[in-house]
Amino acid sequence: MHPIRPDALSEAQLSELDHLYQTTRDVRVRTRAQMVLLAAERRLVAGEIAVVVRQDEQTVRRWLRRYEAEGTAGLADAPRPGSPGKLTAEYRRRLIECVRRRPRSLGLPYSMWTLQRLADHLAEETGLRLSDETVRRVLQAAEIVLSRPQHKITSPDPEYEVKKRRSSTRATT
């Protein structure tokens, strides 16, 4: 097979590839941009690039050809078959808004959120039923983690803490 080398890239193309490499959060796209950069800047052939990026030589050839044909847009994954996701930006916004409020403030009969309760509440509110796992992933992306509730027994009695300490010391003696 003859070596595939992209034509000499302009400064703008190199800059665009470098920017893509530095800013993308998709590891697969970053690796593909790295393949093209290695071929263009270091003048490496597919076999040498394959060793650096730990991919098969044919894979490197395919992405170099795709870059030549489509540019940086060609480095992204092609759309996959199947139905589109149900999650909307409005649902995401409303979920985060709800989880930051106490359930009782929304007129609900419980004081702690669970993933299932959030999914049920938003299904009633929006008409869109998503799994609790999807809800968890949306919250995780927003850096919100629901932890198990920590049950704490309290009392409105002003002397409750004193009585509690007194009873716990009697139990240990």
C-alpha positions as CSV (number, residue, x, y, z in Angstrom):
1,M,0.0,0.0,0.0
2,H,1.2,3.5,-0.8
3,P,1.6,5.9,2.1
4,I,-1.2,8.3,2.7
5,R,-0.1,11.8,3.5
6,P,-2.4,14.7,3.5
7,D,-1.5,17.6,1.2
8,A,0.5,20.3,2.8
9,L,-2.0,22.0,5.2
10,S,-2.3,25.7,5.5
11,E,-1.7,27.5,8.8
12,A,-5.5,28.0,9.1
13,Q,-6.1,24.2,8.7
14,L,-3.3,23.4,11.2
15,S,-4.7,26.0,13.6
16,E,-8.2,24.5,13.3
17,L,-6.9,21.0,13.9
18,D,-4.9,22.1,16.9
19,H,-7.9,24.0,18.4
20,L,-10.0,20.9,17.9
21,Y,-7.4,18.7,19.5
22,Q,-7.1,21.1,22.5
23,T,-10.8,21.8,23.1
24,T,-12.8,18.7,22.3
25,R,-14.1,16.6,25.1
26,D,-14.6,13.6,22.8
27,V,-11.5,11.4,23.1
28,R,-12.2,9.7,19.8
29,V,-12.3,13.0,17.9
30,R,-9.1,14.1,19.7
31,T,-7.3,11.0,18.6
32,R,-8.4,11.5,15.0
33,A,-7.2,15.1,15.1
34,Q,-3.9,13.8,16.5
35,M,-3.6,11.4,13.6
36,V,-3.9,14.2,11.0
37,L,-1.6,16.5,12.9
38,L,1.1,13.7,13.1
39,A,0.8,13.1,9.4
40,A,0.8,16.8,8.5
41,E,3.4,18.2,10.9
42,R,5.8,15.2,11.5
43,R,5.2,13.7,8.0
44,L,4.6,10.3,9.6
45,V,3.0,7.5,7.6
46,A,-0.1,5.5,8.7
47,G,2.0,2.7,10.2
48,E,4.1,5.0,12.3
49,I,1.0,7.0,13.4
50,A,-0.8,3.7,14.3
51,V,2.0,2.9,16.8
52,V,1.7,6.3,18.4
53,V,-2.1,6.4,18.8
54,R,-2.4,2.7,19.5
55,Q,-4.8,2.1,16.6
56,D,-4.8,-0.2,13.6
57,E,-3.0,1.0,10.5
58,Q,-6.2,0.6,8.5
59,T,-8.1,2.8,11.0
60,V,-5.5,5.6,10.6
61,R,-5.7,5.4,6.8
62,R,-9.5,5.6,7.0
63,W,-9.4,8.8,9.1
64,L,-6.7,10.4,7.0
65,R,-8.8,9.8,3.9
66,R,-11.9,11.1,5.6
67,Y,-10.1,14.2,6.7
68,E,-8.9,14.8,3.1
69,A,-12.5,14.4,1.8
70,E,-14.4,16.3,4.5
71,G,-12.0,18.4,6.6
72,T,-12.4,18.6,10.4
73,A,-16.1,17.9,10.2
74,G,-15.3,14.5,8.9
75,L,-13.5,13.6,12.1
76,A,-16.7,13.4,14.1
77,D,-18.7,10.2,14.4
78,A,-21.4,9.7,11.7
79,P,-25.0,9.7,13.0
80,R,-26.1,6.4,14.3
81,P,-29.3,4.6,13.4
82,G,-32.1,4.4,15.9
83,S,-34.7,6.8,17.4
84,P,-33.5,10.2,18.6
85,G,-33.2,10.7,22.3
86,K,-36.2,12.0,24.2
87,L,-34.2,14.4,26.5
88,T,-34.8,18.0,25.7
89,A,-33.0,21.1,26.9
90,E,-36.3,22.2,28.6
91,Y,-36.5,18.9,30.5
92,R,-32.9,19.2,31.6
93,R,-33.4,22.8,32.8
94,R,-36.6,21.8,34.7
95,L,-34.9,18.8,36.3
96,I,-32.0,20.8,37.7
97,E,-34.5,23.5,38.9
98,C,-36.5,20.8,40.7
99,V,-33.6,19.0,42.3
100,R,-32.4,22.3,43.8
101,R,-35.7,22.8,45.6
102,R,-37.1,20.7,48.5
103,P,-40.0,18.4,47.4
104,R,-42.3,19.8,50.1
105,S,-41.9,23.3,48.7
106,L,-43.4,21.9,45.5
107,G,-46.3,20.5,47.4
108,L,-45.1,16.9,47.4
109,P,-45.6,14.6,50.4
110,Y,-42.0,13.7,51.0
111,S,-38.9,15.6,52.1
112,M,-36.1,14.0,50.1
113,W,-35.5,13.5,46.4
114,T,-34.7,10.1,44.9
115,L,-34.1,9.4,41.2
116,Q,-37.4,7.6,40.9
117,R,-39.3,10.4,42.6
118,L,-37.6,13.0,40.3
119,A,-38.5,10.9,37.2
120,D,-42.1,10.5,38.4
121,H,-42.5,14.2,39.3
122,L,-41.1,15.3,35.9
123,A,-43.2,12.8,34.0
124,E,-46.3,14.3,35.6
125,E,-45.1,17.8,35.0
126,T,-43.7,17.5,31.5
127,G,-45.5,14.4,30.1
128,L,-42.1,13.0,29.2
129,R,-41.2,9.7,31.0
130,L,-37.5,9.0,31.3
131,S,-35.7,6.3,33.3
132,D,-34.2,7.1,36.6
133,E,-30.8,6.1,35.1
134,T,-31.2,8.9,32.5
135,V,-32.1,11.3,35.3
136,R,-29.0,10.2,37.2
137,R,-26.8,10.9,34.1
138,V,-28.3,14.3,33.5
139,L,-27.7,15.2,37.1
140,Q,-24.1,13.8,37.0
141,A,-23.4,16.0,33.9
142,A,-24.5,19.0,36.0
143,E,-22.2,17.8,38.8
144,I,-25.2,17.0,41.1
145,V,-25.1,13.7,43.0
146,L,-28.0,12.4,45.0
147,S,-26.7,10.6,48.0
148,R,-28.5,8.3,50.3
149,P,-30.6,10.2,52.9
150,Q,-29.0,10.6,56.3
151,H,-31.7,10.1,58.8
152,K,-31.4,12.3,61.9
153,I,-33.9,12.2,64.7
154,T,-34.7,15.7,65.9
155,S,-37.3,17.3,68.2
156,P,-38.7,20.8,68.6
157,D,-38.0,20.5,72.4
158,P,-35.3,23.1,73.2
159,E,-33.7,20.7,75.7
160,Y,-33.6,17.8,73.3
161,E,-29.8,17.7,72.8
162,V,-29.2,17.7,76.6
163,K,-31.8,14.9,77.1
164,K,-30.3,12.9,74.2
165,R,-26.8,13.1,75.6
166,R,-28.0,12.2,79.1
167,S,-29.9,9.1,77.8
168,S,-26.9,8.0,75.7
169,T,-24.5,8.2,78.7
170,R,-27.0,6.1,80.8
171,A,-27.1,3.4,78.1
172,T,-23.4,3.0,78.1
173,T,-23.0,2.7,81.9
